[in-house]
Amino acid sequence: MKAKFIKLKYTAEELDGFIDGEVEIPGLIDHAWAYVKSDTVEALEANRAILIQALKVKDQTYISQTWVAKEHRTIFCYTKTFANLGAVAT
């Protein structure tokens, strides 16, 4: 997803987040990892909503059109039950 975000011309601050005083504001990369690493379906839905909200309006359909159909193959809450004992890389 990072390559896609870079291609869509998101700034480094939007991608990596920033620190506002004492508070760290997560970037798109943080939101994307939280989405992929969701350990329950409820967390997946919440993380997907946060990621979609962080995207530019014109890019929000990318997640629903491209990634929702692939979630059962890529998101941790589904892959942790695979025969490779939940390893996140093969």
Helices and strands as residue ranges (DSSP letters): H 2-7, H 12-16, E 18-20, E 23-25, H 28-36, H 41-54, G 57-59, H 60-62, I 63-67, G 68-70, H 71-74, H 76-79
